[in-house]
Amino acid sequence: MAQKNNLQFSIREYKPSDQHVVMSLFHDGILEHVYPAFFKAVSNPDHVGVALSISMAGYVLGGSSYFQALLFGGAWAGLIYYCCYDIYDGFMIRRLSTDMADIQASYLDNPDNGFWVAEADVNGQAKVVGIVAVTGKTEDKGEGFEDWNGGMSGSEIAQDAGERRYGEMSHVVVAFSLRHRSLGSQLTRKALDFCKEQGFSRLVVNVSSPQTAAVSMLQKLGFVQTAAHCQTHANHWFSKLAKISVLRMEKLI
């Protein structure tokens, strides 16, 4: 156990030989958010009220049948779960068919982009246990914190209004068995260091609202929320039923 607690990580650039384990980490890391999203959504007061109403309707229509009441309530919960699953599964499939389909071309061949993996010595073997990516982007003149946050706090943060480059971090995944060891923070700091070397003005990351641990980690590293919206790549009604919002977190460099 002591060896696990003292586990050391090294972060290096992605290599083609990492593809299989990186895809597996990404797949599992995205879909693991489905259950937290479902439990958060199904416990929402609006959904609880609907579930009770539907269950009561099932009870009455079934001639005072408790089974039918449970069946109707279960059908509503099943719909909520499907909406949550569709959002994360759709995101995962879209990324696997775009930038993740060719990491070399999408990230490593572009000097403004980067893709790194974290390695750990597990039972005497070097094993990839985490990933992170950064995409360099350019903002238009006048775009800044105040625009994304409705003018609430951006005036204190945004500096020059000219054209600036920034980094967008994505695919931050840590193997489940190695959570709570600050690896996520180390990967994020790697992304921050890269952005500083590139001369980027800030680092941006989008996280879904059920990712409370990720939000907490980012806040500890100095990120602030600058925007939130409920627009996902899934069906509009699925997004509304899942009660999932996308939070934009940023840190100036």
C-alpha positions in Angstrom: 0.0 0.0 0.0 2.9 2.4 0.8 4.2 1.8 -2.7 0.9 2.9 -4.2 0.7 6.0 -2.0 4.2 7.0 -3.2 3.4 6.3 -6.9 5.3 8.7 -9.1 4.0 9.9 -12.5 5.9 11.1 -15.5 4.2 13.1 -18.3 5.4 12.8 -21.9 4.2 13.5 -25.4 1.8 11.0 -27.0 3.3 8.2 -29.1 1.5 6.1 -31.8 2.1 3.0 -29.6 -0.2 4.6 -26.9 -3.2 4.6 -29.2 -5.0 1.6 -27.8 -4.7 2.5 -24.1 -5.5 6.2 -24.8 -8.7 5.3 -26.7 -9.7 3.0 -23.8 -9.0 5.7 -21.2 -11.0 8.2 -23.2 -13.9 5.9 -23.8 -14.2 4.9 -20.1 -13.5 8.4 -18.9 -16.3 10.0 -20.8 -19.0 7.3 -20.1 -18.3 7.2 -16.4 -20.1 10.6 -16.2 -23.4 9.0 -17.2 -24.3 7.7 -13.8 -23.5 10.8 -11.8 -25.4 12.8 -14.4 -28.4 10.5 -14.1 -28.5 10.5 -10.3 -28.2 14.3 -10.3 -31.0 14.7 -12.9 -33.4 12.1 -11.4 -33.1 13.8 -8.0 -34.0 17.2 -9.4 -37.2 18.5 -7.8 -38.9 18.9 -11.1 -38.2 15.3 -12.1 -39.2 14.0 -8.7 -42.6 15.7 -9.1 -43.1 14.3 -12.6 -42.0 10.8 -11.4 -44.6 10.9 -8.6 -47.3 12.1 -10.9 -46.6 9.5 -13.5 -46.4 6.8 -10.8 -49.8 7.9 -9.5 -51.3 7.8 -13.0 -50.0 4.3 -13.4 -51.5 3.3 -10.0 -54.9 4.7 -11.0 -54.9 3.4 -14.6 -53.8 0.0 -13.3 -56.7 -0.3 -10.9 -54.7 0.5 -7.8 -51.8 -1.5 -9.0 -48.5 -0.8 -7.2 -46.7 -2.7 -9.9 -48.0 -0.4 -12.6 -47.1 2.6 -10.5 -43.5 1.3 -10.3 -43.6 0.5 -14.0 -44.6 4.0 -15.0 -42.1 5.6 -12.6 -39.4 3.3 -13.8 -40.1 4.2 -17.4 -39.7 7.9 -16.6 -36.3 7.2 -14.8 -35.3 5.1 -17.8 -36.0 8.0 -20.1 -33.8 10.3 -18.0 -31.0 7.7 -18.0 -31.2 7.4 -21.8 -30.9 11.2 -22.2 -27.8 11.3 -20.0 -26.2 8.4 -21.8 -27.0 9.8 -25.2 -25.3 13.1 -24.4 -22.0 11.6 -23.2 -22.0 8.7 -25.7 -22.7 11.1 -28.6 -19.8 13.4 -27.5 -17.4 10.4 -27.2 -18.3 9.1 -30.7 -18.0 12.5 -32.2 -14.5 13.1 -30.8 -13.4 9.5 -31.7 -14.3 10.1 -35.3 -12.7 13.6 -35.5 -9.6 14.7 -33.6 -9.1 11.4 -31.7 -9.1 9.5 -35.0 -5.7 10.7 -35.8 -3.9 12.2 -32.8 -0.7 12.7 -34.7 -2.3 14.9 -37.3 -4.7 16.6 -35.0 -2.3 17.6 -32.3 1.4 16.7 -32.7 1.8 18.0 -36.3 0.5 21.4 -35.3 3.0 23.4 -33.1 0.1 25.2 -31.4 -1.5 21.9 -30.2 -0.3 19.2 -27.9 -1.3 15.8 -26.6 0.4 14.2 -23.5 0.1 11.0 -21.5 0.9 10.3 -17.9 2.9 7.2 -17.1 3.2 5.3 -13.8 5.2 2.3 -12.8 2.5 -0.3 -12.0 3.7 -3.7 -10.9 7.1 -3.1 -12.5 5.7 -1.9 -15.9 5.3 1.6 -17.3 1.5 2.1 -17.8 -0.3 5.0 -19.3 -2.8 6.2 -16.7 -3.8 9.7 -17.8 -4.2 11.9 -20.8 -4.6 15.6 -21.7 -4.8 17.7 -24.9 -4.5 21.3 -25.8 -5.7 23.0 -29.0 -4.4 26.5 -29.8 -7.0 29.0 -30.9 -7.2 32.6 -31.9 -9.9 34.9 -30.5 -11.4 37.8 -32.4 -10.9 41.4 -31.4 -13.0 42.3 -28.4 -13.6 38.7 -27.3 -12.9 38.2 -23.7 -14.2 37.3 -20.3 -16.8 40.1 -20.2 -18.4 38.7 -23.4 -18.7 35.2 -22.1 -19.9 36.1 -18.7 -22.6 38.6 -19.5 -20.4 41.5 -18.3 -20.6 40.3 -14.7 -16.9 40.1 -13.8 -15.0 40.3 -17.1 -14.0 43.9 -16.8 -11.6 43.0 -14.0 -10.0 40.2 -16.0 -9.9 41.0 -19.7 -6.9 43.1 -20.6 -6.1 44.1 -24.2 -9.0 43.9 -26.7 -6.7 43.0 -29.6 -6.4 39.6 -31.3 -4.9 37.1 -28.8 -4.2 33.4 -28.9 -5.4 31.0 -26.2 -5.4 27.3 -25.5 -8.4 25.0 -25.1 -7.8 22.0 -22.9 -9.7 18.8 -23.5 -9.6 15.0 -22.9 -8.4 15.3 -19.3 -8.8 11.7 -18.1 -7.2 9.8 -15.2 -7.5 6.0 -14.7 -10.1 5.3 -12.1 -7.8 3.3 -9.9 -5.3 6.2 -9.6 -7.7 9.0 -8.7 -7.2 11.4 -5.8 -3.4 11.5 -6.2 -3.2 14.9 -7.8 -2.5 13.5 -11.3 -5.4 15.6 -12.8 -3.7 18.7 -11.4 -0.3 17.7 -12.8 -1.9 17.1 -16.2 -3.6 20.5 -16.0 -0.3 22.2 -15.0 1.3 20.6 -18.0 -1.3 22.2 -20.2 -0.7 25.5 -18.5 3.0 25.3 -19.0 2.6 24.5 -22.7 0.3 27.5 -23.1 2.8 29.8 -21.4 5.5 28.5 -23.7 3.3 29.2 -26.7 2.6 32.8 -25.5 -1.1 32.1 -25.1 -3.2 34.5 -23.1 -5.2 31.9 -21.1 -6.3 28.3 -20.9 -9.9 27.4 -21.4 -11.7 24.2 -20.6 -15.3 23.1 -20.9 -16.7 20.7 -18.3 -20.2 19.3 -17.7 -22.0 20.2 -14.5 -22.0 16.7 -13.1 -18.2 16.7 -13.1 -18.0 18.3 -9.6 -14.6 16.9 -8.8 -13.1 18.4 -12.0 -14.7 21.8 -11.3 -13.3 21.8 -7.7 -9.8 20.9 -9.0 -9.9 23.6 -11.6 -11.0 26.2 -9.0 -8.1 25.2 -6.8 -5.7 25.9 -9.7 -7.1 29.4 -10.2 -9.7 28.8 -12.9 -12.9 30.8 -12.8 -16.2 30.0 -14.5 -16.9 32.5 -17.2 -20.0 31.0 -18.9 -22.6 28.3 -18.7 -25.1 26.9 -21.2 -27.3 23.9 -21.8 -26.5 23.4 -25.5 -25.0 20.0 -26.1 -24.6 18.1 -29.4 -27.6 15.9 -28.4 -31.2 16.5 -29.0 -32.4 19.8 -27.4 -35.0 18.0 -25.3 -32.6 15.4 -24.2 -30.4 18.1 -22.8 -33.3 19.7 -21.0 -34.4 16.4 -19.5 -30.8 15.5 -18.5 -30.4 18.8 -16.7 -26.8 19.0 -17.9 -25.1 22.3 -18.4 -21.7 23.0 -19.9 -19.4 25.2 -17.8 -16.6 27.2 -19.3 -13.7 27.6 -17.0 -10.7 29.8 -17.7 -7.4 30.8 -16.2 -5.2 33.8 -17.4 -1.6 33.0 -18.0 
